[in-house]
């Protein structure tokens, strides 16, 4: 695995990120703040992060009201790391808002504001026709993001994420241990179902944001690892 920057010196960018307190978002935020390619990082959320950094600009927003965030969505790359779980958000309407409505709303603003790139964390198996609510929601979000008029859309479809702190989501930690044993058995077309570290996803997102690529790019687990 490698980690590289592909920008000439003296060229700096502005990043916008939502979901910076989450598993992947927190790691991505750290990369954005501690690499010279980005001179400014705007974090949007319901409450402020504990993180303090000279490059970090934090804005409190209401995801239900675009007027509270549209003026802040101006820059080079937008990173959408929003997400929830059925345990955290048992109400399906609320779940759908977080996983679908908010990302699509912000992508629409990003497109009209001229933000060059939009990076979205989806999931392996995302399919708008799926009978699984979670995968169906991710699939519908992907479809609607494609319709938002974005100049460059990056979609990441990781499998089970690893790297959570101890004491967090014990079920997922047990699953991570099991997947560590199963991963070597997943070969060929099944490689995309191997577990992946959250930091690896964050690195891939960072690296891809330094490239000039138009259109829609979709990366599954193994492709994410190759770009980290």
C-alpha positions as CSV (number, residue, x, y, z in Angstrom):
1,X,0.0,0.0,0.0
2,X,1.2,3.4,-0.8
3,X,0.2,7.0,-0.1
4,X,1.1,9.7,-2.6
5,X,0.2,13.2,-3.5
6,X,0.0,14.2,-7.2
7,X,0.0,17.9,-7.2
8,X,2.7,20.5,-8.1
9,X,4.0,22.4,-5.1
10,X,2.5,25.8,-4.5
11,X,-0.9,24.6,-5.6
12,X,-3.3,24.4,-2.7
13,X,-7.0,23.5,-2.4
14,X,-10.1,23.9,-0.3
15,X,-12.0,20.8,1.0
16,X,-15.5,20.6,2.4
17,X,-16.3,17.6,4.6
18,X,-19.5,16.4,6.3
19,X,-19.4,13.5,8.7
20,X,-15.9,14.3,10.0
21,X,-16.7,12.8,13.4
22,X,-17.3,9.3,11.9
23,X,-15.0,6.4,11.5
24,X,-13.8,7.2,8.0
25,X,-14.5,11.0,8.2
26,X,-12.3,11.5,11.3
27,X,-9.4,9.8,9.5
28,X,-9.9,11.7,6.3
29,X,-10.1,15.0,8.2
30,X,-6.7,14.2,9.8
31,X,-5.2,13.6,6.3
32,X,-6.6,16.8,5.0
33,X,-5.3,18.9,7.9
34,X,-1.8,17.4,7.9
35,X,-1.0,17.4,4.2
36,X,0.0,20.6,2.4
37,X,-2.1,19.9,-0.7
38,X,-5.1,21.5,1.2
39,X,-4.8,24.9,2.7
40,X,-8.3,25.1,4.0
41,X,-10.8,22.5,5.3
42,X,-14.4,23.4,6.0
43,X,-16.3,21.0,8.3
44,X,-20.1,21.1,8.3
45,X,-22.1,19.5,11.0
46,X,-24.7,19.8,13.7
47,X,-22.1,20.4,16.4
48,X,-18.4,21.4,16.5
49,X,-15.6,18.9,16.6
50,X,-13.0,18.8,19.4
51,X,-10.3,19.0,16.7
52,X,-8.5,22.3,16.6
53,X,-6.3,23.3,13.6
54,X,-5.3,26.5,11.9
55,X,-6.6,25.2,8.6
56,X,-9.9,24.0,10.0
57,X,-13.1,26.1,9.6
58,X,-16.1,24.7,11.5
59,X,-19.7,25.6,10.6
60,X,-22.8,24.5,12.5
61,X,-25.6,23.7,10.0
62,X,-29.1,22.4,9.8
63,X,-29.2,19.6,7.2
64,X,-32.9,20.2,6.7
65,X,-32.3,23.8,5.6
66,X,-30.0,24.4,2.6
67,X,-29.8,28.1,3.5
68,X,-27.6,27.2,6.5
69,X,-24.9,25.5,4.4
70,X,-25.1,26.5,0.7
71,X,-22.7,29.5,1.2
72,X,-20.1,27.2,2.7
73,X,-20.0,24.7,-0.2
74,X,-17.4,26.4,-2.3
75,X,-14.1,24.8,-2.9
76,X,-12.3,22.1,-4.8
77,X,-13.5,18.8,-3.3
78,X,-16.5,17.8,-1.2
79,X,-16.2,14.7,0.9
80,X,-19.5,13.2,2.1
81,X,-18.8,10.8,5.0
82,X,-22.3,10.9,6.4
83,X,-23.8,7.6,7.6
84,X,-25.8,6.0,10.3
85,X,-26.9,2.5,11.5
86,X,-30.3,1.0,12.0
87,X,-29.4,0.8,15.8
88,X,-28.6,4.5,15.9
89,X,-31.5,5.5,13.6
90,X,-34.3,2.8,13.8
91,X,-36.9,5.1,12.1
92,X,-36.5,4.4,8.3
93,X,-37.6,7.8,7.3
94,X,-34.9,9.4,9.4
95,X,-32.4,6.9,8.2
96,X,-33.3,7.7,4.6
97,X,-32.8,11.4,5.2
98,X,-29.2,10.8,6.5
99,X,-28.1,8.3,3.9
100,X,-29.9,9.7,0.9
101,X,-31.6,13.2,1.2
102,X,-28.7,15.0,2.9
103,X,-25.9,13.8,0.5
104,X,-28.1,14.5,-2.6
105,X,-29.1,17.9,-1.3
106,X,-25.4,18.9,-0.7
107,X,-24.3,17.4,-4.1
108,X,-26.9,19.6,-5.8
109,X,-25.5,22.7,-4.1
110,X,-21.9,21.5,-4.9
111,X,-22.8,21.1,-8.6
112,X,-24.3,24.6,-8.9
113,X,-21.4,26.2,-6.8
114,X,-18.8,24.8,-9.2
115,X,-17.1,22.4,-6.7
116,X,-14.9,20.2,-8.9
117,X,-15.3,16.9,-7.1
118,X,-17.8,15.1,-4.9
119,X,-16.7,12.0,-3.0
120,X,-19.3,9.7,-1.5
121,X,-19.0,6.6,0.7
122,X,-21.5,4.0,-0.4
123,X,-21.4,0.3,0.3
124,X,-20.6,-3.0,-1.5
125,X,-23.8,-4.4,-3.0
126,X,-25.5,-1.0,-3.2
127,X,-28.5,-1.5,-5.6
128,X,-31.6,0.6,-6.0
129,X,-33.5,-2.6,-6.8
130,X,-32.3,-4.5,-3.7
131,X,-34.8,-5.9,-1.2
132,X,-32.5,-4.9,1.6
133,X,-33.4,-1.4,2.9
134,X,-29.8,-0.4,3.6
135,X,-28.4,-1.5,0.2
136,X,-31.5,-0.1,-1.6
137,X,-31.0,3.3,0.0
138,X,-27.3,3.4,-0.9
139,X,-28.2,2.4,-4.5
140,X,-30.9,5.1,-4.8
141,X,-28.4,7.7,-3.4
142,X,-25.8,6.7,-6.0
143,X,-28.4,7.0,-8.8
144,X,-29.5,10.5,-7.6
145,X,-25.9,11.7,-7.2
146,X,-25.3,10.8,-10.8
147,X,-28.2,13.0,-11.8
148,X,-27.0,16.0,-9.7
149,X,-24.9,17.5,-12.5
150,X,-21.6,17.0,-10.8
151,X,-18.4,17.5,-12.8
152,X,-16.6,14.6,-11.1
153,X,-18.2,12.0,-8.8
154,X,-16.3,9.4,-6.9
155,X,-18.2,6.6,-5.3
156,X,-16.5,4.2,-2.8
157,X,-18.1,0.9,-2.1
158,X,-16.2,-0.7,0.8
159,X,-17.2,-4.0,2.5
160,X,-17.0,-4.4,6.3
161,X,-15.0,-1.6,7.8
162,X,-12.3,-2.2,10.5
163,X,-10.5,0.2,12.7
164,X,-13.1,1.1,15.3
165,X,-12.1,2.0,18.8
166,X,-12.5,-0.6,21.5
167,X,-15.9,-0.5,23.1
168,X,-17.6,0.6,19.9
169,X,-20.2,-1.6,18.1
170,X,-19.2,-4.9,19.6
171,X,-21.1,-6.8,16.9
172,X,-19.0,-5.1,14.2
173,X,-15.8,-5.8,16.1
174,X,-16.7,-9.5,16.3
175,X,-17.5,-9.4,12.6
176,X,-14.1,-7.9,11.9
177,X,-12.3,-10.8,13.7
178,X,-14.3,-13.3,11.7
179,X,-13.6,-11.5,8.4
180,X,-9.9,-11.5,9.1
181,X,-10.1,-15.3,9.1
182,X,-12.4,-15.4,6.0
183,X,-10.6,-12.8,3.9
184,X,-7.9,-15.2,2.5
185,X,-10.7,-17.4,1.3
186,X,-12.3,-14.7,-0.7
187,X,-10.6,-14.8,-4.1
188,X,-11.3,-13.8,-7.6
189,X,-14.6,-12.0,-7.9
190,X,-15.2,-12.4,-4.2
191,X,-12.3,-10.2,-3.3
192,X,-14.6,-7.1,-3.2
193,X,-16.2,-8.6,-0.1
194,X,-13.0,-8.6,2.0
195,X,-13.0,-6.3,5.0
196,X,-11.1,-3.1,4.7
197,X,-9.6,-0.6,7.2
198,X,-11.3,2.7,7.5
199,X,-8.0,4.5,7.2
200,X,-7.4,2.8,3.8
201,X,-10.7,4.2,2.5
202,X,-9.8,7.6,3.8
203,X,-6.4,7.5,2.1
204,X,-8.0,6.4,-1.2
205,X,-10.4,9.3,-1.0
206,X,-7.6,11.8,-0.3
207,X,-5.4,10.4,-3.1
208,X,-8.2,10.4,-5.7
209,X,-9.0,14.0,-4.8
210,X,-5.6,15.1,-6.0
211,X,-6.3,13.8,-9.5
212,X,-8.1,15.5,-12.4
213,X,-10.7,13.0,-13.3
214,X,-14.1,13.8,-14.9
215,X,-17.3,11.8,-14.9
216,X,-18.3,9.0,-12.5
217,X,-15.7,6.6,-10.8
218,X,-16.9,3.7,-8.7
219,X,-14.4,1.7,-6.6
220,X,-15.1,-1.5,-4.7
221,X,-12.9,-2.8,-1.8
222,X,-9.9,-4.1,-3.8
223,X,-9.9,-1.0,-6.1
224,X,-10.0,1.2,-3.0
225,X,-7.0,-0.6,-1.6
226,X,-5.1,-0.1,-4.8
227,X,-5.6,3.6,-4.6
228,X,-4.7,4.1,-1.0
